[in-house]
Amino acid sequence: MQVALARRTVTPFGLWVFGAAASAPMVVLAGGIVATYATTQVTALPLTFVLVAVVVAVLAVGYTAMARQLGHPAAYYGILAGGLGRGWGVAAGFVALVAYNAIQSSLYGLFGATMTAQLGGAWWVWAGIALAVVGVLGVRAIVLSTRFLAAVLAVSLLIVAAFVLAGVGQPAAGELSWEGFDASGLAVSGIGGAVAFCVAALMGVDAPGSFVEEATDRRSVGRATIGAVVVLGGVYALAAWAMGVAVGPDSVAETASDPAAGLPFSVLERLSGGWVPIAELMLIFAIVTSMLAFHSVVARYVFAMARDGVLPAGLARTGSAMRVSAPRGGSLTQTGIATVVVGAFAAAGADPIAAMFTWLSTLGAMGLLCLLLASSVAAMTAPASVRGPDAGAWEWRLAPALGVLGGSVVLALMVGNVGSLLGAAPGSLYPFFLPAILAATALVGGVWAGHLRQASPEVYAGIGRGTPKTHAVPDAINVSI
C-alpha cells in the first residue's frame, strides 16, 4: 500500500522559513561569528560570508532544479538516483542521514551548555528536556512547526538588525570602517578556517528540498532555498561587519577570544530597552527551532527511503493509513538516534561544546557540502526525461558547472583546515577522521544498494521513484454546498 505526505500543505513562505530557521541566525551571531573571529583572526570575515554565500547559492541551483523535477522528500537520495544512478542515490541517502543527524544531535550539546551557563545544572538534563520538546513537536502536523519557526525567526532577525544598528551607530574608531570588505584581508593564513565556519553557518538552507512533496508549488523550492542563502548570507555579512566596526577591525579577534568581553551581547547593551535579555532568550529558542527544522528533514528522509524499501518499510507506515501529516516513524527514529548520541557523550564525560557540538556540526556541514556538489554533478548528467521539456542551460549546465568549480575550492579549504575548525593541534590526523566517516558511509550505502539489486530487484528498480501517483494516494477533498 502506498503512503504519502500531506500534499499542498507547505507554502512558499513556509519553505523559506524552514531553510532560514535551520541555519539559525541567532546561533550564528552569538556563536559562529564570534568564534570565527577568535579562531581565525580574519578581518575580512564579512567579505568571506558574501563569497561563500555566492558559491552555495550557485550550488543550490542544480540541487533545487533536480528536487523540483523528482519530487522526492529524501532530496539528495532522489537527486543522485535520478542523475547518477540508483547506487549513488542510496549512498547519498546514507550520507545525508549521517550529516543531518550529526548537525541535529550537535545542537543538543549547544542547548545544554547554553542552559547550564544561564541556569546551572547538568547539560545533559537540559538536552533531555529539549529532546522531549522536539520529539513531541516532530510528530505533529507540519503547520504547527512552521508557525513556531516563523515566530522565532522573525524575532531573531529583528535582534540581529538591532545588533547591526548598535554596532555601526557607535563605531570604535569614530567612523565606519570598510576593512571587513577589503579583498586584501583574504590573503591570510586563517582564511581556510573562516571559509569552513561560513559554510557551516549556511548549512540547513537546503531543507526546503525535503518538503517538495508537501509544497503548494514545487517551483517555490528553488526560490525558497536560494532566497534563504541570499538573505542569510547578507545578514551574516552585515552582522560580522557591524561586530568589526563596533570594537575595531584590528582588535575584533582579540575581543572575540575574551569571554569577559561578552560579544555580541556587550554591543547590544548600547541600546536601551532590554535587548540583551530578549536576545539571550531568543538564542535558546533559536537552538530549539534549528533542532526542529533538522529533525523534520531527517524524519522525511527516513520516511521516504522506507517507502522505497531501502529502509524498513514499517517506518513509512507509522501514523495514518495512507495520508501522513507528519512522518511519525521517521520522527521517532530521529529522536531515538539523538537520545543515543546525547547519552553516549554524557556517559563519556565529553565537553558539550568543544567535543559534541563542534565535531558533530562540522561532520554534518562537510557532508552536506559534499552532497550539494554531487547534486550539481547529477544535474549536469541528468537524462532528458528528468530535466523535462523546458530545461534551461543555466539551471542544468552553467550554474551546476560553476557550482562544482567554486564548491570544490570551498570543500578543499574546509577539509584542509578542518583542524583549526575543531581546535585540534597542528599536524594532528584526528580531524581527517570526519571525511573518512563520510567516505565509509557512502561505501556502505553503495554496498547496500548492490545487495538490494541482487536480493530485491523490485525494490532496487524503485529507488528514487519519488512521490506516489495521485490515484494511488488521492488527496483529501472537501466539498462545501
C-alpha positions as CSV (number, residue, x, y, z in Angstrom):
1,M,0.0,0.0,0.0
2,Q,1.3,3.4,-0.9
3,V,1.7,6.2,1.7
4,A,2.3,9.8,1.1
5,L,2.9,13.0,2.9
6,A,0.1,15.6,3.1
7,R,0.3,17.4,-0.2
8,R,-0.1,21.1,-0.7
9,T,0.3,22.0,3.0
10,V,3.6,23.9,3.0
11,T,3.5,27.4,1.4
12,P,6.5,29.1,-0.3
13,F,7.0,31.2,2.8
14,G,6.9,28.1,4.9
15,L,9.7,26.5,2.8
16,W,11.8,29.6,3.2
17,V,11.2,29.6,6.9
18,F,12.5,26.0,7.3
19,G,15.6,26.8,5.3
20,A,16.4,30.0,7.2
21,A,15.4,28.6,10.7
22,A,17.7,25.6,10.2
23,S,20.6,27.9,9.8
24,A,19.6,29.8,13.0
25,P,20.7,33.4,12.7
26,M,20.9,34.0,16.5
27,V,23.2,30.9,16.8
28,V,25.4,32.3,14.1
29,L,25.5,35.7,15.6
30,A,26.2,34.6,19.2
31,G,28.4,31.7,18.4
32,G,29.6,31.3,14.9
33,I,30.7,34.9,14.1
34,V,32.4,35.4,17.5
35,A,34.2,32.0,17.3
36,T,35.3,32.6,13.7
37,Y,36.9,36.0,14.6
38,A,38.5,34.5,17.7
39,T,39.9,31.4,16.0
40,T,40.9,32.6,12.5
41,Q,41.7,36.3,13.1
42,V,40.4,37.0,9.6
43,T,39.3,40.7,9.5
44,A,37.6,40.2,6.1
45,L,35.0,37.8,7.5
46,P,32.1,39.9,6.1
47,L,33.5,39.5,2.5
48,T,34.1,35.8,3.2
49,F,30.5,35.4,4.1
50,V,29.5,37.1,0.8
51,L,31.8,34.9,-1.3
52,V,30.7,31.6,0.4
53,A,27.1,32.6,0.1
54,V,27.5,33.1,-3.7
55,V,29.1,29.7,-4.1
56,V,26.4,28.0,-2.0
57,A,23.6,29.9,-4.0
58,V,25.1,28.7,-7.3
59,L,25.4,25.1,-6.0
60,A,21.7,25.3,-4.9
61,V,20.6,26.0,-8.5
62,G,21.2,22.4,-9.7
63,Y,20.1,20.9,-6.4
64,T,16.7,22.7,-6.4
65,A,16.1,22.1,-10.2
66,M,16.6,18.3,-9.6
67,A,14.5,18.4,-6.4
68,R,11.7,20.2,-8.2
69,Q,11.6,17.7,-11.1
70,L,12.0,14.5,-9.0
71,G,9.8,15.5,-6.0
72,H,11.4,13.1,-3.5
73,P,11.4,14.0,0.2
74,A,14.8,12.4,0.6
75,A,16.1,15.0,-1.7
76,Y,19.8,14.1,-2.1
77,Y,18.9,10.4,-2.3
78,G,16.4,11.0,-5.1
79,I,18.6,13.5,-6.9
80,L,21.6,11.3,-7.2
81,A,19.5,8.2,-8.0
82,G,17.9,10.2,-10.9
83,G,21.1,11.8,-12.2
84,L,23.9,9.4,-11.4
85,G,22.3,6.0,-10.8
86,R,20.5,4.1,-8.1
87,G,23.7,3.0,-6.2
88,W,24.8,6.6,-6.0
89,G,21.3,7.5,-4.7
90,V,21.5,5.1,-1.8
91,A,25.0,6.2,-0.9
92,A,23.8,9.8,-0.9
93,G,20.8,8.9,1.3
94,F,23.1,7.3,3.9
95,V,25.5,10.2,3.9
96,A,22.5,12.6,4.2
97,L,21.1,10.7,7.2
98,V,24.5,10.8,8.9
99,A,25.1,14.5,8.1
100,Y,21.6,15.8,9.1
101,N,21.6,13.6,12.3
102,A,25.0,14.9,13.2
103,I,24.0,18.5,12.9
104,Q,20.7,18.0,14.7
105,S,22.3,16.0,17.5
106,S,25.1,18.5,17.9
107,L,22.6,21.2,18.8
108,Y,21.6,19.3,22.0
109,G,25.2,19.9,23.2
110,L,24.9,23.6,22.4
111,F,21.5,23.8,24.0
112,G,22.6,22.0,27.1
113,A,25.7,24.1,27.5
114,T,23.8,27.4,27.0
115,M,21.1,26.5,29.6
116,T,23.7,25.3,32.1
117,A,25.6,28.6,31.7
118,Q,22.5,30.6,32.4
119,L,20.6,28.4,35.0
120,G,23.1,25.8,36.1
121,G,22.6,22.0,36.3
122,A,23.9,19.2,34.1
123,W,24.0,19.9,30.4
124,W,22.6,16.5,29.5
125,V,19.5,17.1,31.7
126,W,18.7,20.2,29.6
127,A,19.4,18.3,26.4
128,G,16.9,15.7,27.6
129,I,14.2,18.3,28.1
130,A,14.9,19.6,24.6
131,L,14.7,16.1,23.2
132,A,11.3,15.7,24.7
133,V,10.0,19.0,23.3
134,V,11.4,18.4,19.8
135,G,10.1,14.9,19.8
136,V,6.6,16.0,20.7
137,L,6.5,18.7,18.0
138,G,8.1,16.4,15.5
139,V,5.1,14.1,15.4
140,R,2.6,16.9,15.0
141,A,1.4,18.3,11.7
142,I,4.0,20.5,9.9
143,V,1.8,23.6,10.1
144,L,2.4,23.8,13.9
145,S,6.2,23.6,13.5
146,T,6.1,26.2,10.7
147,R,4.3,28.8,12.9
148,F,6.7,28.3,15.7
149,L,9.7,28.5,13.5
150,A,8.4,31.6,11.7
151,A,7.8,33.5,15.0
152,V,11.3,32.7,16.4
153,L,13.0,33.5,13.1
154,A,11.2,36.9,12.9
155,V,12.3,38.0,16.3
156,S,15.8,36.6,15.7
157,L,16.3,38.7,12.6
158,L,15.0,41.7,14.5
159,I,17.6,41.2,17.1
160,V,20.4,40.8,14.5
161,A,19.2,44.1,12.9
162,A,19.3,45.8,16.3
163,F,22.8,44.5,16.8
164,V,23.9,45.9,13.4
165,L,22.4,49.3,14.3
166,A,24.1,49.3,17.7
167,G,27.5,48.4,16.1
168,V,27.5,50.9,13.3
169,G,25.9,53.6,15.5
170,Q,28.9,53.8,17.8
171,P,32.0,52.7,15.7
172,A,35.1,52.1,17.7
173,A,37.2,54.4,15.5
174,G,34.6,57.2,15.5
175,E,33.8,56.5,11.9
176,L,32.7,53.5,9.8
177,S,35.4,51.1,8.7
178,W,35.0,49.1,5.5
179,E,38.1,46.9,6.2
180,G,35.8,43.9,6.5
181,F,35.1,44.0,2.8
182,D,38.7,44.6,1.8
183,A,39.8,41.7,-0.5
184,S,43.4,42.0,0.7
185,G,42.2,40.6,4.0
186,L,41.5,37.3,2.4
187,A,45.2,36.6,1.8
188,V,45.9,35.5,5.3
189,S,46.7,32.1,6.9
190,G,43.3,31.7,8.7
191,I,41.1,32.1,5.6
192,G,40.6,28.4,5.2
193,G,39.2,28.1,8.7
194,A,37.0,31.2,8.1
195,V,35.6,29.6,4.9
196,A,34.8,26.4,6.8
197,F,33.0,28.4,9.5
198,C,31.0,30.3,6.9
199,V,30.0,27.0,5.2
200,A,28.8,25.6,8.5
201,A,26.8,28.7,9.2
202,L,24.9,28.4,5.9
203,M,24.2,24.7,6.1
204,G,20.5,23.9,6.5
205,V,19.3,26.2,3.8
206,D,18.8,23.1,1.6
207,A,16.0,22.0,3.9
208,P,13.2,23.1,1.5
209,G,14.1,20.3,-0.9
210,S,12.8,17.7,1.6
211,F,9.4,19.4,1.7
212,V,8.8,19.2,-2.0
213,E,6.1,16.6,-1.7
214,E,4.2,18.8,0.7
215,A,4.8,22.1,-1.1
216,T,1.8,24.0,-2.6
217,D,4.1,24.8,-5.6
218,R,7.2,22.8,-6.4
219,R,8.7,25.7,-8.3
220,S,8.9,27.6,-5.0
221,V,11.5,25.1,-3.6
222,G,14.2,26.8,-5.7
223,R,13.1,30.3,-4.8
224,A,12.9,29.4,-1.1
225,T,16.3,27.8,-1.0
226,I,18.3,30.3,-3.0
227,G,16.4,33.1,-1.2
228,A,17.4,31.8,2.2
229,V,21.0,31.7,1.0
230,V,21.0,35.2,-0.3
231,V,19.1,36.7,2.7
232,L,21.2,34.9,5.3
233,G,24.5,35.5,3.5
234,G,23.7,39.2,3.5
235,V,22.5,39.2,7.2
236,Y,25.6,37.3,8.4
237,A,27.9,39.6,6.4
238,L,26.3,42.7,7.9
239,A,26.5,41.2,11.4
240,A,30.1,40.3,11.0
241,W,30.9,43.8,9.6
242,A,29.0,45.5,12.5
243,M,30.9,43.5,15.0
244,G,34.2,44.6,13.5
245,V,33.1,48.2,13.3
246,A,31.8,48.1,16.9
247,V,35.1,47.0,18.5
248,G,37.6,47.9,15.7
249,P,38.8,45.6,12.9
250,D,42.3,45.4,14.4
251,S,41.1,44.3,17.8
252,V,37.9,42.3,17.0
253,A,39.8,38.9,17.0
254,E,41.3,39.7,20.5
255,T,38.0,40.9,21.8
256,A,36.1,37.9,20.4
257,S,38.5,35.5,22.1
258,D,38.0,37.1,25.5
259,P,34.9,35.6,27.2
260,A,34.8,38.6,29.5
261,A,34.1,40.9,26.6
262,G,30.7,39.3,26.2
263,L,30.3,39.6,22.4
264,P,27.8,40.1,20.9
265,F,25.6,41.0,23.9
266,S,28.0,43.8,25.0
267,V,27.3,45.6,21.8
268,L,23.5,45.2,22.2
269,E,23.9,46.8,25.7
270,R,24.5,50.1,23.9
271,L,20.8,50.1,23.0
272,S,18.1,50.9,25.6
273,G,15.0,48.8,26.0
274,G,16.3,45.4,27.4
275,W,17.6,43.9,24.2
276,V,20.1,41.7,26.0
277,P,17.7,39.5,28.0
278,I,15.5,39.2,24.9
279,A,18.5,38.2,22.8
280,E,19.6,35.6,25.4
281,L,16.1,34.1,25.5
282,M,15.8,34.1,21.7
283,L,19.2,32.3,21.4
284,I,17.6,29.4,23.4
285,F,14.5,29.4,21.2
286,A,16.6,29.6,18.0
287,I,18.6,26.5,19.0
288,V,15.3,24.6,19.5
289,T,13.9,25.8,16.2
290,S,17.1,24.7,14.4
291,M,16.8,21.3,16.1
292,L,13.2,21.1,14.9
293,A,14.0,22.0,11.3
294,F,16.7,19.4,11.0
295,H,14.6,16.9,12.9
296,S,11.8,17.4,10.3
297,V,14.3,16.9,7.4
298,V,15.7,13.6,8.9
299,A,12.1,12.3,9.6
300,R,11.3,12.8,5.9
301,Y,14.4,11.1,4.7
302,V,13.7,8.1,6.9
303,F,10.0,8.0,5.7
304,A,10.8,8.4,2.0
305,M,13.6,5.9,1.9
306,A,11.5,3.4,3.9
307,R,8.6,4.0,1.4
308,D,11.0,3.0,-1.3
309,G,12.0,-0.2,0.6
310,V,15.6,0.9,1.2
311,L,15.0,1.2,4.9
312,P,12.5,-1.0,6.8
313,A,9.0,-0.4,5.3
314,G,7.3,-0.1,8.7
315,L,9.0,3.3,9.2
316,A,6.8,4.7,6.4
317,R,3.5,3.1,7.6
318,T,3.6,4.6,11.1
319,G,0.8,7.0,11.5
320,S,-2.3,7.3,9.4
321,A,-3.2,4.6,6.8
322,M,-2.3,6.4,3.6
323,R,-2.1,10.1,4.3
324,V,0.8,11.2,6.6
325,S,0.5,14.7,8.1
326,A,3.8,14.0,9.9
327,P,6.2,11.1,9.3
328,R,5.9,9.7,12.7
329,G,8.1,6.7,12.1
330,G,10.9,8.8,10.8
331,S,10.4,11.3,13.6
332,L,10.6,8.7,16.4
333,T,13.7,7.2,14.7
334,Q,15.5,10.6,14.7
335,T,14.5,11.1,18.4
336,G,15.9,7.7,19.2
337,I,19.2,8.4,17.4
338,A,19.6,11.8,19.2
339,T,18.9,10.2,22.5
340,V,21.6,7.6,22.0
341,V,24.1,10.3,20.9
342,V,23.4,12.5,23.8
343,G,23.6,9.6,26.2
344,A,26.9,8.5,24.7
345,F,28.6,11.9,25.0
346,A,27.2,12.4,28.5
347,A,28.4,8.9,29.6
348,A,31.9,9.7,28.2
349,G,32.0,13.0,30.1
350,A,32.7,14.9,26.9
351,D,32.5,18.6,26.6
352,P,29.1,19.5,25.1
353,I,30.6,22.4,23.1
354,A,34.3,21.5,22.3
355,A,33.5,17.9,21.5
356,M,29.8,17.3,20.8
357,F,28.7,20.5,19.1
358,T,31.9,21.3,17.3
359,W,32.8,17.9,15.9
360,L,29.3,16.8,15.0
361,S,28.2,20.1,13.4
362,T,31.5,20.1,11.4
363,L,30.8,16.5,10.2
364,G,27.3,17.5,9.2
365,A,28.4,20.6,7.3
366,M,31.1,18.8,5.4
367,G,28.7,16.0,4.5
368,L,26.0,18.4,3.2
369,L,28.6,20.4,1.2
370,C,29.7,17.2,-0.5
371,L,26.1,16.4,-1.3
372,L,25.5,19.8,-2.8
373,L,28.5,19.2,-5.0
374,A,27.2,15.8,-6.0
375,S,23.8,17.3,-6.8
376,S,25.3,19.7,-9.2
377,V,27.1,16.9,-11.0
378,A,23.8,14.9,-11.1
379,A,22.1,17.9,-12.6
380,M,24.6,18.1,-15.4
381,T,24.3,14.4,-16.2
382,A,20.6,14.0,-15.7
383,P,18.7,12.5,-18.7
384,A,16.2,14.4,-20.7
385,S,13.3,12.5,-19.0
386,V,14.4,14.1,-15.7
387,R,15.2,17.6,-16.9
388,G,11.8,18.0,-18.7
389,P,10.9,19.7,-21.9
390,D,11.6,23.3,-20.7
391,A,15.1,22.7,-19.3
392,G,17.2,25.8,-19.4
393,A,21.0,25.9,-19.8
394,W,21.5,28.0,-16.7
395,E,19.8,25.5,-14.3
396,W,21.1,22.3,-15.9
397,R,24.5,23.2,-17.3
398,L,26.1,26.6,-16.5
399,A,25.2,27.0,-12.8
400,P,26.0,23.4,-11.8
401,A,29.4,23.7,-13.6
402,L,30.2,26.9,-11.9
403,G,29.0,25.5,-8.6
404,V,31.2,22.4,-8.9
405,L,34.2,24.7,-9.6
406,G,33.5,27.0,-6.7
407,G,32.3,24.3,-4.4
408,S,35.4,22.2,-4.9
409,V,37.6,25.1,-3.8
410,V,35.5,25.6,-0.8
411,L,35.4,21.9,0.1
412,A,39.2,21.7,-0.3
413,L,39.7,24.7,2.0
414,M,37.3,23.2,4.5
415,V,38.9,19.7,4.6
416,G,42.4,21.2,4.6
417,N,41.6,23.5,7.5
418,V,39.2,21.3,9.5
419,G,41.8,21.0,12.2
420,S,41.6,24.8,13.0
421,L,37.8,24.5,12.9
422,L,37.9,21.7,15.6
423,G,40.7,23.2,17.6
424,A,43.0,20.3,17.0
425,A,46.7,20.5,17.5
426,P,48.8,21.3,14.3
427,G,49.7,18.2,12.5
428,S,47.0,16.1,14.2
429,L,45.4,13.5,12.0
430,Y,42.2,13.2,14.1
431,P,40.3,15.9,12.1
432,F,40.6,13.8,8.9
433,F,38.5,11.2,10.7
434,L,35.5,13.2,9.7
435,P,35.9,12.9,5.9
436,A,36.8,9.2,6.5
437,I,33.4,8.7,8.2
438,L,31.6,10.3,5.2
439,A,33.5,8.1,2.7
440,A,32.8,5.0,4.7
441,T,29.1,5.8,5.0
442,A,28.9,6.3,1.2
443,L,30.7,3.0,0.7
444,V,28.2,1.2,3.0
445,G,25.3,2.8,1.1
446,G,26.8,1.6,-2.2
447,V,27.2,-1.9,-0.9
448,W,23.6,-1.9,0.4
449,A,22.4,-0.8,-3.0
450,G,24.3,-3.7,-4.5
451,H,22.7,-6.1,-2.1
452,L,19.2,-4.8,-2.9
453,R,20.0,-5.2,-6.6
454,Q,20.7,-8.9,-6.1
455,A,18.2,-9.8,-3.3
456,S,15.3,-7.5,-4.1
457,P,15.3,-6.4,-7.8
458,E,11.8,-4.8,-7.5
459,V,13.0,-2.6,-4.6
460,Y,16.2,-1.7,-6.5
461,A,14.1,-0.7,-9.6
462,G,12.0,1.6,-7.5
463,I,14.9,3.5,-5.8
464,G,14.3,7.2,-6.0
465,R,10.9,6.9,-7.7
466,G,9.6,9.9,-5.7
467,T,6.1,10.9,-4.9
468,P,3.4,8.3,-5.3
469,K,0.9,8.8,-8.1
470,T,-2.2,10.8,-7.2
471,H,-4.5,7.9,-8.0
472,A,-2.5,5.7,-5.7
473,V,-2.9,8.0,-2.7
474,P,-5.7,10.5,-3.5
475,D,-5.7,13.9,-1.9
476,A,-8.3,14.8,0.6
477,I,-11.3,16.7,-0.9
478,N,-13.5,19.0,1.0
479,V,-16.9,19.8,-0.6
480,S,-19.0,22.7,0.7
481,I,-22.5,23.3,-0.5
